[in-house]
Amino acid sequence: MAAPLVSRMLRRVLSSRVRSCSSGAPVTQPRPGEPSQPAVEEPSRRRQFLREHAAPFSAFLTDSFGRRHSYLRISLTEKCNLRCQYCMPEEGVPLTPKADLLTTEEILTLARLFVKEGVDKIRLTGGEPLIRPDVVNIVAHLLASARTSSLIPLPVVSPAQLRQLEGLRTIGITTNGINLARLLPQLQKAGLSAINISLDTLVPAKFEFIVRRKGFHKVMEGIHKAIELGYSPVKVNCVVMRGLNEDELLDFVALTKGLPLDVRFIEYMPFDGNKWNFKKMVSYKEMLDTLRQRWPELEKLPEEESSTAKAFKIPGFQGQVSFITSMSEHFCGTCNRLRITADGNLKVCLFGNSEVSLRDHLRAGASEEELLSIIGTAVGRKKRQHAGMFNISQMKNRPMILIELFLTLQDSPPAVLSISFRDSLHVQGLRHRVSRSHQMVTLWEGGGVPQTPLLAQWWLGAGLPQRHYSSHPDSDANPKCLSPEPQAPATPSGPLPASGQLTHVDTEGRAAMVDVGGKPDTERVAVASAVVLLGPVAFRLVQENQLKKGDALVVAQLAGVQAAKLTSQLIPLCHHVALSHVQVRLELDSARQAVVIEASCRARGPTGVEMEALTSAAVAALTLYDMCKAVSRDIVLEEIKLISKTGGQRGDFRRT
């Protein structure tokens, strides 16, 4: 018990405001915004002295593989002010009763105990930690709690005094950024030294779709405020998921050119309720290859011991990029992290399903020695590594929202947005070939905040823009949604074989699902369309994007993509189809004061995808009606029809 204290006193005598990085080289620990001070000791002499005189690390926090756990993550709450699809199951999350959550006293008691045993970094998480009313006070007293025996009342201390205390060197927070700009000045004064901000997209409309709430501009303000107050780097966590945001990799990286950001790309991880699928995961190597195609000069930075990130930097850029490779290249061998959930359970592995309640033992009056024994037993049982991505996806574990706020994504890839104008000028939203990164960096550097919806407000030339949305990543190759000329050679319609009965009824006339088990897998493509006649008032509001409900074209487009994937749940006798591609296009038709919708679906399998295409077009049309009904009831949905289909035993079809 005394050994860690002696070691900490030794470190204090040797390095007043100096800390060791993993390489052993001393670096200063300035306040955010202050320039770093040069080291006062010669590195090798100091390392040698510490090796000879430092006491052994706490046995209670050292596992059977020799890993020393000096990093503690504490969840302050299960609640969140967003409703993200990536960390909450669709059916929601039952929250723990308030009486069963850790109190402020219990949080500080446990923090003091862990710091006493050698923890030197604490990160506060959630839920969303910044919605907890006393979060500033918790930060202000965490460092002090490591040395005070009485918890209440806690002494009022200045940030300078906090930084001189033993043991705890870093207090960080992971936040969604909604409340950050408002609270960060107070948090900095309280001693907050590191910030991670979760942000998965730079497209305001996509942000709103992912989190089911507005707030993109507030997150941007939070990042601005962190930079303004001198935090460097400001870490931005971005979970990358195929079909959702992998097309924004280059745009995120471009932000590091003039801003002190560490953009951290995180591999999508499986948690209870988030419908993890290996196909959705974009691996570290694939992301790195994408970046190197654009910036071949990308340099690998030295890795710190126990770091979860593989860091890279583009020469001349102010910031850097990192990759969290939890799935493809785990870092279990150097893991030094422990987690305490909001209800007081200790998790020794993020992906493990074993937990031990420290809360219950605290409330039962356990002594410090008994708590340490319980903690030591749990740490000692920590496995060498997690079970692997495929096994993890089958394990029962908490939803991410009940562990801590992290960005893992559900299977609802929204569409990529684009705008085409009457004067043939075309801007593609956040794409590799025509990037918006420069404009976004300019806005950030100037302290401006992109207004929602940003893309719809960009004007190139005189006159109102002809707004056009496509979920296809290469839609800029053809700016017209429904071209009068076919984009591919027309396939002759094959003759439909004669059938004596409907396929979805049995010989006795009862409804039945068709058995497709014996059919071969073939490439299936179907295209369907719909027309929504809006009338003059609704049409003008949609065209100018002035509806109070928001951007009708974006919402309808995303609804069409989602509907295609849910067809088997909406149409009783439809088979579930693993779609490989969904494309939804919407074009304004001024002559008819209408929106023309085209939906195409593709899959490889034993059954067709025409129902998916039709459902997509129909739901997109219904969504437009819902968005516009407040201004006009004289809206007509018509021409919902199959345009073409290919693949299958019955031959191809193309409507003439």
N, C-alpha and C positions, 0 to 999 in steps of 0.2 A: 504493500500500500504506500510505503514511503518512497520507494524507488522512483516512481514516475515524478514525484514532487522534487526530489533531488535533481533529477535530470532536467526538469523545467527550470529550476533555479540556476543550474549550470548554464543552460542556454541563454537565460536572461543576462547573466554576468558577461557572457562572451559576446552577445549581440543584442544590444539594447533595442534597436528597431530593425534588426537584420534577421532575415529568415533564410532557410536553405531551400533551394529548389531541388528537384530530384537528382540533378547532376552533382549536387554538393556545392555548387558555386553560390556564394552569398549574394543575395539581391535585396535591395531595400524594399520596405513596405510603406510607400508614401500614402498620403490621403489621395483619394481620387482627384485628379486634376493637378496635383503637384508633381514637379519633375522628380525623377528618380535620383536618389543620392548615391554617390559612389560607395562601394564597399570599403570598410575600414580595415579589413583583415586580408591577408594573403590567403586565397582559397584553400590550397593544399594543407597549409599548417592548421587551419581551423578544422578541416575535415578530420585530420589525424588526431587532433586533440579531442574532438567529440567522440570519435571511435574508441579512444582509450578510456574516456571518463564517463560517457553516457551510461545511465542505468538501463537495464533491459526494458523493452516495451511491456505493457501490462499483459500478463498471461490470460486475463479474462477476455481480452479483445484480440487474442492471437488464436487462429484456428489450427487444426491438426496438420495443415499444409504450410504453416509458417507465415500465413498472410496476416499482416497487422492492420487492423481496422481503425483508421484514424479519421474517418469521414462519416458523419452521421447526417441523415436526411430526416427531418421531422415534419410530418403533415399536420398543419394547424387546423384544417377543416376539411370536411367532405363536400361542402357546398361550393357551387361555382356560379358565376354570373353569366356564363355562356352555356349553351346546350349542344356541345360539339358532338358530331356524329362519330368522331374517332375515339372517344374514350368513354362514352356512355352507350350501353345497349339500347336498342330501339324501345324496349319496354320500360326504360328508365331504371333508376337505381334507388332501392330502399335505403334511406339515410338512417344512420345510427341515432337513437334518442340522445338529446343533449346531455342528459345525466350520465351517459356511458362514454362521452368524449373526454379527453384529457382536459383538465382545468389548466389555467395559466401556472398555478403553483406546481402542478404535477409535471408540466412541460419543463419548467426551470429546474425542478429537482432532478429529473432524468438527465437534462443537459449537463448540469453540474457534475453528476456522477460520471457521465461518459468523458467529459473533459478532464476530470480528475485522473482518469485511467489512461489518458493519452490522446483522445480525440482533439484535433486542432482545427477542424473545419466542420461547420454546421450549415446545412442548406435548409431553408424553410420552404415547404411545398404545400400542396393542397390535394384535392379541390383547388380553389383559388385563394392563396394565403392572404392577399390584400383585401379580402372582404371581411376578414376577422377584425373586429373593432379595436382590439388591443395589440395589433401586430407591431406598431411602432414601439410600444412599451416592451414587448417581448424582445425585439431586437436590441433596445437600449439596455436591457438587463441580462441578456444572455451571457455576455462576457463577464459581467460582474458576478453572475450567479455561480461561476466556476470557483469563486473564492469566498463567497459569503455563506455563512452557515444559516442565517435566518433569511427567509424568502420575503416576508412581508413585515414592515414596509421595506421596500428596496431603496437603496440610496440613489439620489440623483447624481449622475456622473456626467462629465463632459466627454465628447468623442475622443479628445486627447488622452484623458484618463483611461478610457476603455482600451485604447490601443497599447497602453503600457502594461495591461494586465497579463498575467501568465497564461500559457496554455492555448487558449482559443485565438487563432490568428486570422481566421476568415469566417465571416457570416455572409452567406449568399441567400438569394431568393430566386425561385423560379415562378414566373407570373405570366398570365395571358396578356398583361399590359393595359388592360382597360382602365384600371385605377392608378397606374404607375405615375403618370405626369403629376397628378394631384398629391400623391403621398411621398414621392421620392425625395424632395428636399428634407422632409422630416426624418425619413429613413436614413438618409446620409448623415444627418446630424447625430442620429442615434448610433451610428457605427456600421451601417450596412456597407460591405466592401465588394460585393460581386452581384451581378444581375444576369439572369437568363430570361429572355423574352421569347415566348412561343409565337411563331408566325409561319403559317404554311403556304401563304399565297400573297402575291402583290396585286392581285385583281380584286378590287372592292366587292364586286358582285359575287365572285366565287367565295370570298371570305364570309359574306352573309349567308351563302348557301351552306357552307361547312359548319358554321357555329350556330346557325339558326337565330342569330341576333345581329343587329347592327353594331358597329364599333371599330371598324377598320381605322378610321381617322384617329381614334383615341389611342390605339396601339402605336400608330406612327408618332403621335405626340409624346408617348412614353419613351420611345427610342430616341427621339430628339432631345428630350429632357435628360436622359441618361448621358448622352454625348455632351450636352451643354454643361452638366455638372462634373464632367471630367472622368467618368468611368471609361476605362480603356483596357481591354476591349469590352464592348457591349456584346454579349453573346446572344445570337438569334437562333433559336432551335426550330428547324424545319424538318418535319417527317415527310419523307418522299414516298409517294405511292403511285404506282403505275395507273394511268388513266385519270389521275387527278391533278398532279402538279409537277410531274417529272419534266414537263416542257418549260418550266420556269427556272431550272437549275442555273442557266447562264445569266439570267436576269438577277438572281440573288447574288451570284459571284460578282457581277459587275458593280454591285453596291459597295463592295469592299475597296474599290479603287480610290475613292476619296473620303471614305468614312472609317472610323476605327471599330469596325465590326468583326466579330468572329462568327461567320455563318456556319452553323453546324448542321450538316445533313444527316438525318437519323434514319436508319433502316426501319421499315415498318415492322412492329413487333406484335405477337399475338397476346391478347388478354381476353378474359371472359367477356363475351358479349360483343366484341368488335368484329366478328366474322372474318378473322384473319385468313388469308389465302396466299399460298406461296407465290402465285402468279402476280399478286399485287405488289410484292416486294421488289424494289429496285435495289440491287446489290451495290455495295461500295465500289467494286471494280467497274461496274457498268457506269455508275455516276462519274467516277474518276476518268474513264475513257471519254465520256462526253465532254468533260472540262478540258482534257488535254487536246482534243480535236480543235477546240477554240483557242486555248492558251498552251501551246506545247512547251513553253518555258516554265510551267508550273513546277515549283520546287517543294520537295518534302522537307518538313521541319523536324528537328529532333523531338522524340517522344519523351514526355516526362514519365517517371515511374508511377504506376498506378493510374495513368491517364486512360480515360475511355476513348479518347479522340485521336485520330490520325490527322495531323495538321499539315496544311500546305499553304503556300503563299505565291502569289504572282509578283515577280520583281517589279518594283515601282508602285505597287498597290499599298495603301495605308493599312488595310485590314488583312484578314486571312480567312481560309475556309477549313473546315474540319469534317471528318466523317465518324459517326458513331456506328460501329460495325457489330452491333450486338448479335446479329443473326449469322452473317456470313463468316465473320472472323471474330469470335468471342474473345473477350479480354478477362476471362474468369481467373486466369493464373495470377493476375496482379490485382484482383479486386480488393479494395480496402473500404467498401461501403456497407453500412448498416442502415436500416430504415425503421422508423417508428411511425405507425399509422395514427390517424386522428383519434382512434378509439384505444390507442395505447398498446398495440401489438407490435412486437419486435419481429421484423422480417430480415433474415440474414442474406436472402437472395431475392432480387426483384421478381424472378421467374419461378421461385419456389412457392409451394402452397402450404408450407409449414410455418406456423406463427406461435409465439408465446406471449401471453398477456402480462405486460409489466404493470398495467393499470390495476389489475386485480390484486397483484401482490402488494403494490403500493397502498391500496385502500385497506388491505388486510393487516397493515402495520409491519410489513417486512422491513428488517434492518438493512442498512447499506451492504453489509456482508452477504446477506441472503439474496439481495437483488443482484449483486455481482456474481454470485454463484449461479443464479438462474441465467444471467446474460452469458456467462462463460460456458455453460452447458450448451446453450443454443448456438453460440459461435463455434464451439468445438464440433458440432454436428454438421457444420456447413460443408457441402459437397465440393469436390474439386472443380466441377463446372456444371453449368445448367444442362438440361436434358436435350437440348437441340431444338431447332425451330419447329420441326414436325411433331415431336413429342410434346413440346410446350403448348402447341395449339390444341392438343387434346386434353390437357390437364385442366383441372378445376382450380381457378385462381381468381382473386378479386378483379373486378373491372378496374381499369386504370384510374378512374375518378376516385376510387376508394383507397388507392395506394398513394398516388400523387399525380398532379396535373402534368401530363406528358402528352405528346402528340402522336397518337397512333390512329390510323384512319380506317373508316368503314367502307363498305363496297358501294359507294355512290359517286362514281367519277363524274363530275360535272363537265360541261362542255367548254371548249376554248372559244373565246369571243372574237369577233372581227366586225369591222365596219366597212361598207363599200359606199362610195359617194357618186352622185350624179355626174361629177366632172371626171370620173374614172380614177381619181386619186384613191388610194387604198391603204389603210393602216391595219396591221394585224396585231392583235393584243397579246403581248408577252410571248413571243415566238422566237425560235432560234434565228431565223433568217432576217426578220425585221424586228429588232428588239426595242423595248420601251425603256431599257435600263437607264440610258443617258438622261431622259426626261425625269425619271423617278429620282435619280441621284441629284439632279438639279433642284427638284422640289425639296428634297431632304436637306441639302446643303443650305438652301435659302430659308429654311425653317417653315416652308409651306407644307400643307397637308393635302394630298389628293382628295378631292371631293367625290362622294359616291353619287351616282355611278360615273367614274372618271372617263371611261371610254366613250360613253354616250355624249359627253360634253365637249369632246375634241372637235374643232371645226377646221376643215381644210378648204378654204375658198369660200365664195359667197353662196348664199342660199341654204336651205335646210338640207341636212344630210339624208341620203336615202339609206335607212338603217337596215342592216342585214346581219343575221347571226347564223353561225355554222358551228356545229360541234366537231367538224372534221378538221384535223390539224393541218391539212393542206388546202383548205378552202380558198386560199388566196390565188391559187392557180386558175380558178374560174370564179370571177366575182359575181356571176349571176347564179342565183339559187336554183331556179327552175329554168334551165336554158331550153329554148325551143328546139335546139339541135341536140341529139343524143351525145353523151360524153364518151360513149364506147359504141362499137358497131352493134347494131340491133341484132338480137338473137331471135330467129324465127320461133314463133310460138309452136310448141309441139302439140299434137293432137291429144286431147284428154281421153283416156280410155273410158269406155262405157262402164257404168257401175249400176248394179241393180238395187243398191241400197246405200244409205248414208253410212259414212265410216264410223260415226260415233254412237251408233246404236247396234245392239246385238240382234240375233235372229228373232228374238221375241219383242223387239221394239224398245228395250230398255237402254238407258244411257250407259255408255261404256267407253273407257279410254282405249285407244288403239294400242296394240302391242307392237312396239317398234324394235323389240329386242333382236329380231332376225334381219333387220335392214342394215345395209352397209352404210358406213359413214361417208358422206360426200360434202363438198363445199356448198353451202346454202346461202343465197342472198335474196332479199326481198326489199322492195321499195313501195311505200304507200304515201298517199297525200291527203290533205284536207284543206279546206278554204274557210276562213272566218270573215264574214261580211260585217264590218264594224259600224258602218254609217259614218257620217261626216265628223261628228263631235269626237267620238272615241278614236277614230282613225287619226285625227289631228293630234290628240293627246299622246297616242302611242308613237306617232312619228316624231314628235318633239320630246318624247320621254318626260311628260309632265303629269303622269298619273300619280295620285297620292300614295297608292299602294307600292309604287316602285317601278322598276324596269320590266314591263310586261313581256317583252321579247326574251329577255334573259331567263325570267322565271318559267315561261312556257317552254323554252328550249331545255332547261334542266329537268322540268317535269316530264318531257318527252323521253329523255334519256333514261330517267328513273323508271318510267312506266314500261319501257321495253324490257327491262330486267325483271320486272315484277309480273309479267303477263301470266305466268302459270298460276300465280296467286289470285289473279282477277278473273281469269277464264277457267272454269272448273275442270274441263277435260283436256286442257293444254298440257303438253309435257314441259318440264323444265328444260330450258336450253341454255347452255353455257355460251353466251354471246362473245365473240371475239372482237366485235366492232359495232358501235351504234353511232349513227350520224343524224342529226336533226338540223334542218335548215329552215329559216323563216325569212320571207321577203315581203316587203310592202308593195301592194299593187294599188297605185294611186287612182287608176281608171275605175276600179271597182270599189275603192275604199275598203280594201280587204287585206288580210294577211294570208299568204300562201305558204303552206307547211309541207315539207317533204321529209320523210323519215326513212332511213335505210338501215337494215340490220344484216349482220353476217355471222355465220357460225359453221362449224364443221360437225356434222352429226347425222343421225338417222332420220331426223324429222325437220320439216321446213320452218322458216322464221317469218312467214307472212303475217301470222297473228301478232308477233312482236312488233313488226313494222306498222300494222294497222292500229294496234293499241297505242304505240308511241305517237302517231299522228293525231289520233282521237283525243288522247289526254292532253297533248299540247294545245289542241283547239279548245278543249274544255277549260284549260287553265287561262287561256286568253279571255274567254268569256267571263271567268271569275274575276280576273283583274280589271275588266272594263264594265262590269254590270252596274257599278255604282253611278256611272255617267250615262249609260244607255241600256235599255232593255230590248232595243230593236236590233239585236245581234243575231245573225243566222249562221249556223254551222252547216256546211254542205260539202258535197263531193268527197266524202271520206271513202277512199277506194284504193284497191291494190293497183299499182302501176306495173310492176313486173316481179317475177320470181325466177330463180334459176336453181337447178339441182333437184334431185329426187327422181323417183321412178315414173312419175306422171309427166315428166318433161318440163320444159321451160314455158313461161307465160310472159307476154308483153302486151299491155293494153295499147290498142291502136288509136 
